Each structure stands twice: as C-alpha cells, then as structure tokens.
Amino acid sequence: MCSAPHGAGRQFSRTEARKRFTHENLRERMVGIEFRDSADFIDEIPDAYKPIDVVMEDARDLVSIEHELRQILNVKGT
C-alpha cells in the first residue's frame, strides 16, 4: 500500500477557526502566501491546522520524506 497524509488536517473546525482568529491574524500569518485578502479565508489560517512536523512524525512508519514543499498559494472557492 502506498498511502500517506495529503495534508496536516485540522486542529480547529472551520466554525471554531472563525471564532478564534481575526482577519488581521490571517493577514499576519499569510505573509509570503498569495491569497484573496478576505475575511472569508479566516478558516484557512495556518493555525487552524495541525503542525505538519507532528503529522509527519505520526506518519513516520508510512512514509519516507524525499521532498519538503512550502505553501505559496491558497485558493478557496466562495
């Protein structure tokens, strides 16, 4: 079987992320990442997701890391 996590997964639901974070928090955390600067994206703030290092450690027995990617774009349909 060749399977691994496709992303970090959420630590906060979309609803909880909208309660916890502000549009200004989003702007601060998205520096260097292209996104539509709109409050509609608050639920996509990186802090709403599990730390990727923890996720990769949890998947250690499933994967071998060959490349590490960095997010440069966030696209969300509204």
C-alpha distance (Angstrom), angle and dihedral (degrees) to the residues before:
residue distance angle dihedral
M1 . . .
C2 3.81 . .
S3 3.78 107.2 .
A4 3.78 136.2 135.1
P5 3.80 138.0 159.4
H6 3.80 110.7 -72.9
G7 3.80 92.1 -154.0
A8 3.75 143.9 -6.6
G9 3.79 97.8 -85.6
R10 3.76 124.9 -136.9
Q11 3.76 126.6 -67.4
F12 3.84 90.0 -177.8
S13 3.79 126.2 37.6
R14 3.79 117.2 -121.1
T15 3.81 89.6 -103.4
E16 3.81 92.9 49.5
A17 3.82 91.7 46.7
R18 3.82 90.2 54.2
K19 3.81 88.9 52.4
R20 3.82 95.7 46.6
F21 3.79 102.5 41.4
T22 3.79 136.5 51.0
H23 3.77 133.8 -145.9
E24 3.82 87.8 -106.0
N25 3.85 90.5 53.3
L26 3.80 87.8 52.8
R27 3.80 92.8 51.0
E28 3.81 91.2 49.9
R29 3.82 93.8 49.2
M30 3.81 96.0 44.0
V31 3.82 96.4 58.3
G32 3.81 106.4 138.1
I33 3.83 93.2 17.6
E34 3.80 119.7 99.8
F35 3.81 111.2 -129.3
R36 3.79 140.7 144.8
D37 3.82 102.4 -89.1
S38 3.77 96.5 -130.9
A39 3.79 135.8 124.1
D40 3.83 84.8 -121.1
F41 3.82 86.8 79.4
I42 3.82 98.1 55.5
D43 3.81 90.2 103.4
E44 3.82 88.7 58.9
I45 3.81 94.3 58.7
P46 3.81 108.8 133.2
D47 3.82 89.8 -120.8
A48 3.83 89.4 66.8
Y49 3.82 88.8 68.1
K50 3.78 131.9 71.6
P51 3.82 115.4 -99.4
I52 3.80 106.2 -89.5
D53 3.81 92.2 -138.1
V54 3.81 89.8 60.1
V55 3.80 91.8 47.4
M56 3.81 91.9 49.9
E57 3.80 91.7 47.7
D58 3.81 89.4 51.4
A59 3.83 88.6 51.9
R60 3.81 94.5 47.1
D61 3.83 92.5 116.7
L62 3.82 91.7 49.8
V63 3.80 103.6 47.3
S64 3.76 146.4 29.7
I65 3.78 114.2 -144.6
E66 3.79 112.4 -125.6
H67 3.81 100.1 159.2
E68 3.77 136.5 16.0
L69 3.79 118.2 -147.3
R70 3.79 129.2 -157.1
Q71 3.78 122.8 -147.5
I72 3.80 114.1 -115.9
L73 3.82 100.8 161.4
N74 3.80 137.0 38.5
V75 3.81 117.1 -166.8
K76 3.77 122.3 -177.1
G77 3.78 127.7 170.8
T78 3.80 115.4 -129.8
